[in-house]
Amino acid sequence: METLFELLQENPWFSVFTAAVFFASSLAAVLPTPKEGSVLAKIYSVVDLLAINIGKAKDKGDGKS
């Protein structure tokens, strides 16, 4: 536990990184998957990357949007 506290105190970027992942994960969970090839799809792919949505965690979409 002490090691975790040291990591948080000595590395201020760690809390910024975890906040960015949390925010991107929240957006990815709420937003519908856009159609491929659109500008929104490119933005959504960046959000997915920041949210660490890879492999089976990635939303494939249903093709209806």
N, CA, C and O atoms as a GROMACS GRO file, in nm:
protein
  260
    1MET      N    1   0.082  -0.118   0.000
    1MET     CA    2   0.000   0.000   0.000
    1MET      C    3   0.087   0.125   0.000
    1MET      O    4   0.055   0.225  -0.064
    2GLU      N    5   0.196   0.118   0.072
    2GLU     CA    6   0.286   0.232   0.078
    2GLU      C    7   0.348   0.260  -0.059
    2GLU      O    8   0.370   0.376  -0.094
    3THR      N    9   0.375   0.156  -0.134
    3THR     CA   10   0.431   0.173  -0.268
    3THR      C   11   0.334   0.246  -0.358
    3THR      O   12   0.376   0.329  -0.439
    4LEU      N   13   0.205   0.218  -0.346
    4LEU     CA   14   0.103   0.286  -0.425
    4LEU      C   15   0.098   0.434  -0.390
    4LEU      O   16   0.089   0.518  -0.480
    5PHE      N   17   0.104   0.466  -0.262
    5PHE     CA   18   0.103   0.606  -0.221
    5PHE      C   19   0.226   0.680  -0.273
    5PHE      O   20   0.216   0.796  -0.313
    6GLU      N   21   0.340   0.615  -0.272
    6GLU     CA   22   0.462   0.676  -0.325
    6GLU      C   23   0.449   0.702  -0.474
    6GLU      O   24   0.492   0.806  -0.524
    7LEU      N   25   0.390   0.607  -0.545
    7LEU     CA   26   0.370   0.623  -0.690
    7LEU      C   27   0.282   0.744  -0.717
    7LEU      O   28   0.311   0.823  -0.807
    8LEU      N   29   0.176   0.760  -0.641
    8LEU     CA   30   0.084   0.872  -0.662
    8LEU      C   31   0.145   1.006  -0.623
    8LEU      O   32   0.120   1.107  -0.690
    9GLN      N   33   0.225   1.008  -0.518
    9GLN     CA   34   0.284   1.133  -0.472
    9GLN      C   35   0.402   1.177  -0.558
    9GLN      O   36   0.422   1.297  -0.580
   10GLU      N   37   0.480   1.084  -0.606
   10GLU     CA   38   0.601   1.117  -0.680
   10GLU      C   39   0.576   1.138  -0.829
   10GLU      O   40   0.660   1.195  -0.898
   11ASN      N   41   0.462   1.092  -0.879
   11ASN     CA   42   0.431   1.102  -1.022
   11ASN      C   43   0.295   1.170  -1.042
   11ASN      O   44   0.193   1.102  -1.046
   12PRO      N   45   0.294   1.302  -1.056
   12PRO     CA   46   0.166   1.371  -1.074
   12PRO      C   47   0.098   1.334  -1.206
   12PRO      O   48  -0.024   1.350  -1.218
   13TRP      N   49   0.172   1.286  -1.303
   13TRP     CA   50   0.113   1.248  -1.432
   13TRP      C   51   0.024   1.125  -1.418
   13TRP      O   52  -0.065   1.104  -1.501
   14PHE      N   53   0.046   1.044  -1.315
   14PHE     CA   54  -0.032   0.922  -1.297
   14PHE      C   55  -0.180   0.951  -1.277
   14PHE      O   56  -0.265   0.884  -1.334
   15SER      N   57  -0.210   1.051  -1.196
   15SER     CA   58  -0.351   1.085  -1.173
   15SER      C   59  -0.414   1.147  -1.298
   15SER      O   60  -0.532   1.127  -1.324
   16VAL      N   61  -0.337   1.221  -1.375
   16VAL     CA   62  -0.388   1.277  -1.501
   16VAL      C   63  -0.417   1.164  -1.600
   16VAL      O   64  -0.519   1.167  -1.668
   17PHE      N   65  -0.328   1.067  -1.607
   17PHE     CA   66  -0.348   0.953  -1.695
   17PHE      C   67  -0.472   0.873  -1.658
   17PHE      O   68  -0.552   0.838  -1.744
   18THR      N   69  -0.489   0.845  -1.529
   18THR     CA   70  -0.605   0.767  -1.487
   18THR      C   71  -0.735   0.845  -1.509
   18THR      O   72  -0.838   0.785  -1.541
   19ALA      N   73  -0.732   0.977  -1.491
   19ALA     CA   74  -0.851   1.058  -1.518
   19ALA      C   75  -0.885   1.057  -1.666
   19ALA      O   76  -1.003   1.053  -1.702
   20ALA      N   77  -0.784   1.062  -1.754
   20ALA     CA   78  -0.809   1.058  -1.899
   20ALA      C   79  -0.868   0.924  -1.940
   20ALA      O   80  -0.959   0.919  -2.023
   21VAL      N   81  -0.817   0.816  -1.885
   21VAL     CA   82  -0.871   0.683  -1.917
   21VAL      C   83  -1.014   0.670  -1.867
   21VAL      O   84  -1.100   0.616  -1.937
   22PHE      N   85  -1.041   0.721  -1.748
   22PHE     CA   86  -1.177   0.717  -1.693
   22PHE      C   87  -1.273   0.797  -1.780
   22PHE      O   88  -1.382   0.749  -1.811
   23PHE      N   89  -1.235   0.917  -1.819
   23PHE     CA   90  -1.321   1.002  -1.902
   23PHE      C   91  -1.346   0.939  -2.039
   23PHE      O   92  -1.459   0.939  -2.087
   24ALA      N   93  -1.241   0.885  -2.101
   24ALA     CA   94  -1.257   0.821  -2.232
   24ALA      C   95  -1.342   0.694  -2.221
   24ALA      O   96  -1.422   0.667  -2.311
   25SER      N   97  -1.327   0.619  -2.115
   25SER     CA   98  -1.408   0.499  -2.094
   25SER      C   99  -1.555   0.534  -2.077
   25SER      O  100  -1.643   0.465  -2.129
   26SER      N  101  -1.580   0.641  -2.006
   26SER     CA  102  -1.718   0.686  -1.987
   26SER      C  103  -1.780   0.729  -2.120
   26SER      O  104  -1.894   0.695  -2.149
   27LEU      N  105  -1.704   0.803  -2.200
   27LEU     CA  106  -1.754   0.845  -2.331
   27LEU      C  107  -1.779   0.726  -2.422
   27LEU      O  108  -1.881   0.721  -2.491
   28ALA      N  109  -1.688   0.631  -2.424
   28ALA     CA  110  -1.703   0.514  -2.510
   28ALA      C  111  -1.823   0.430  -2.470
   28ALA      O  112  -1.887   0.367  -2.555
   29ALA      N  113  -1.854   0.428  -2.342
   29ALA     CA  114  -1.968   0.349  -2.294
   29ALA      C  115  -2.100   0.416  -2.330
   29ALA      O  116  -2.200   0.347  -2.351
   30VAL      N  117  -2.103   0.548  -2.337
   30VAL     CA  118  -2.228   0.621  -2.359
   30VAL      C  119  -2.255   0.645  -2.507
   30VAL      O  120  -2.370   0.637  -2.551
   31LEU      N  121  -2.151   0.675  -2.584
   31LEU     CA  122  -2.170   0.709  -2.725
   31LEU      C  123  -2.197   0.586  -2.810
   31LEU      O  124  -2.137   0.480  -2.788
   32PRO      N  125  -2.287   0.598  -2.908
   32PRO     CA  126  -2.306   0.487  -3.002
   32PRO      C  127  -2.189   0.479  -3.100
   32PRO      O  128  -2.123   0.579  -3.127
   33THR      N  129  -2.163   0.361  -3.150
   33THR     CA  130  -2.054   0.343  -3.246
   33THR      C  131  -2.095   0.404  -3.380
   33THR      O  132  -2.196   0.363  -3.437
   34PRO      N  133  -2.018   0.500  -3.432
   34PRO     CA  134  -2.055   0.564  -3.559
   34PRO      C  135  -2.022   0.475  -3.679
   34PRO      O  136  -1.949   0.377  -3.666
   35LYS      N  137  -2.077   0.511  -3.795
   35LYS     CA  138  -2.050   0.437  -3.917
   35LYS      C  139  -1.904   0.450  -3.955
   35LYS      O  140  -1.841   0.554  -3.931
   36GLU      N  141  -1.849   0.345  -4.014
   36GLU     CA  142  -1.708   0.347  -4.055
   36GLU      C  143  -1.688   0.448  -4.166
   36GLU      O  144  -1.775   0.468  -4.251
   37GLY      N  145  -1.572   0.512  -4.165
   37GLY     CA  146  -1.535   0.606  -4.269
   37GLY      C  147  -1.575   0.749  -4.242
   37GLY      O  148  -1.531   0.839  -4.313
   38SER      N  149  -1.656   0.774  -4.140
   38SER     CA  150  -1.696   0.910  -4.109
   38SER      C  151  -1.593   0.976  -4.019
   38SER      O  152  -1.507   0.911  -3.962
   39VAL      N  153  -1.605   1.108  -4.008
   39VAL     CA  154  -1.514   1.183  -3.921
   39VAL      C  155  -1.535   1.141  -3.776
   39VAL      O  156  -1.440   1.129  -3.699
   40LEU      N  157  -1.661   1.118  -3.739
   40LEU     CA  158  -1.690   1.075  -3.602
   40LEU      C  159  -1.627   0.940  -3.571
   40LEU      O  160  -1.588   0.915  -3.457
   41ALA      N  161  -1.618   0.853  -3.670
   41ALA     CA  162  -1.555   0.722  -3.649
   41ALA      C  163  -1.408   0.738  -3.615
   41ALA      O  164  -1.354   0.662  -3.534
   42LYS      N  165  -1.342   0.834  -3.677
   42LYS     CA  166  -1.201   0.858  -3.649
   42LYS      C  167  -1.182   0.914  -3.508
   42LYS      O  168  -1.089   0.876  -3.436
   43ILE      N  169  -1.271   1.004  -3.468
   43ILE     CA  170  -1.266   1.059  -3.332
   43ILE      C  171  -1.296   0.949  -3.231
   43ILE      O  172  -1.231   0.940  -3.127
   44TYR      N  173  -1.395   0.865  -3.263
   44TYR     CA  174  -1.433   0.755  -3.174
   44TYR      C  175  -1.318   0.656  -3.158
   44TYR      O  176  -1.300   0.599  -3.050
   45SER      N  177  -1.240   0.634  -3.264
   45SER     CA  178  -1.127   0.542  -3.253
   45SER      C  179  -1.020   0.596  -3.158
   45SER      O  180  -0.955   0.519  -3.088
   46VAL      N  181  -1.003   0.727  -3.154
   46VAL     CA  182  -0.909   0.788  -3.060
   46VAL      C  183  -0.962   0.772  -2.917
   46VAL      O  184  -0.886   0.742  -2.825
   47VAL      N  185  -1.093   0.794  -2.900
   47VAL     CA  186  -1.154   0.775  -2.767
   47VAL      C  187  -1.138   0.631  -2.723
   47VAL      O  188  -1.106   0.604  -2.607
   48ASP      N  189  -1.160   0.536  -2.815
   48ASP     CA  190  -1.142   0.394  -2.783
   48ASP      C  191  -0.998   0.364  -2.741
   48ASP      O  192  -0.974   0.288  -2.648
   49LEU      N  193  -0.904   0.423  -2.810
   49LEU     CA  194  -0.763   0.402  -2.776
   49LEU      C  195  -0.731   0.458  -2.637
   49LEU      O  196  -0.664   0.392  -2.557
   50LEU      N  197  -0.779   0.578  -2.609
   50LEU     CA  198  -0.756   0.638  -2.478
   50LEU      C  199  -0.825   0.559  -2.366
   50LEU      O  200  -0.776   0.555  -2.253
   51ALA      N  201  -0.938   0.498  -2.398
   51ALA     CA  202  -1.013   0.420  -2.299
   51ALA      C  203  -0.956   0.280  -2.281
   51ALA      O  204  -1.005   0.203  -2.199
   52ILE      N  205  -0.854   0.248  -2.359
   52ILE     CA  206  -0.790   0.116  -2.357
   52ILE      C  207  -0.893   0.007  -2.390
   52ILE      O  208  -0.892  -0.101  -2.331
   53ASN      N  209  -0.981   0.037  -2.485
   53ASN     CA  210  -1.077  -0.061  -2.534
   53ASN      C  211  -1.013  -0.136  -2.650
   53ASN      O  212  -1.016  -0.091  -2.764
   54ILE      N  213  -0.956  -0.250  -2.619
   54ILE     CA  214  -0.889  -0.330  -2.721
   54ILE      C  215  -0.938  -0.474  -2.711
   54ILE      O  216  -0.992  -0.515  -2.608
   55GLY      N  217  -0.920  -0.549  -2.816
   55GLY     CA  218  -0.957  -0.690  -2.815
   55GLY      C  219  -1.107  -0.709  -2.799
   55GLY      O  220  -1.186  -0.645  -2.869
   56LYS      N  221  -1.146  -0.795  -2.707
   56LYS     CA  222  -1.287  -0.825  -2.686
   56LYS      C  223  -1.361  -0.713  -2.614
   56LYS      O  224  -1.484  -0.712  -2.613
   57ALA      N  225  -1.290  -0.618  -2.555
   57ALA     CA  226  -1.355  -0.505  -2.487
   57ALA      C  227  -1.406  -0.402  -2.588
   57ALA      O  228  -1.487  -0.316  -2.553
   58LYS      N  229  -1.359  -0.410  -2.712
   58LYS     CA  230  -1.395  -0.312  -2.813
   58LYS      C  231  -1.536  -0.338  -2.864
   58LYS      O  232  -1.573  -0.452  -2.892
   59ASP      N  233  -1.616  -0.230  -2.878
   59ASP     CA  234  -1.752  -0.239  -2.928
   59ASP      C  235  -1.746  -0.249  -3.080
   59ASP      O  236  -1.689  -0.162  -3.146
   60LYS      N  237  -1.804  -0.354  -3.135
   60LYS     CA  238  -1.804  -0.374  -3.280
   60LYS      C  239  -1.916  -0.298  -3.348
   60LYS      O  240  -1.910  -0.278  -3.470
   61GLY      N  241  -2.017  -0.255  -3.275
   61GLY     CA  242  -2.131  -0.187  -3.335
   61GLY      C  243  -2.227  -0.288  -3.393
   61GLY      O  244  -2.192  -0.404  -3.415
   62ASP      N  245  -2.348  -0.243  -3.418
   62ASP     CA  246  -2.447  -0.334  -3.472
   62ASP      C  247  -2.477  -0.307  -3.618
   62ASP      O  248  -2.560  -0.375  -3.678
   63GLY      N  249  -2.410  -0.206  -3.676
   63GLY     CA  250  -2.428  -0.175  -3.817
   63GLY      C  251  -2.555  -0.097  -3.846
   63GLY      O  252  -2.583  -0.068  -3.962
   64LYS      N  253  -2.632  -0.062  -3.745
   64LYS     CA  254  -2.758   0.011  -3.764
   64LYS      C  255  -2.741   0.161  -3.750
   64LYS      O  256  -2.831   0.236  -3.789
   65SER      N  257  -2.629   0.207  -3.694
   65SER     CA  258  -2.615   0.350  -3.670
   65SER      C  259  -2.566   0.426  -3.790
   65SER      O  260  -2.549   0.548  -3.783
   0.00000   0.00000   0.00000
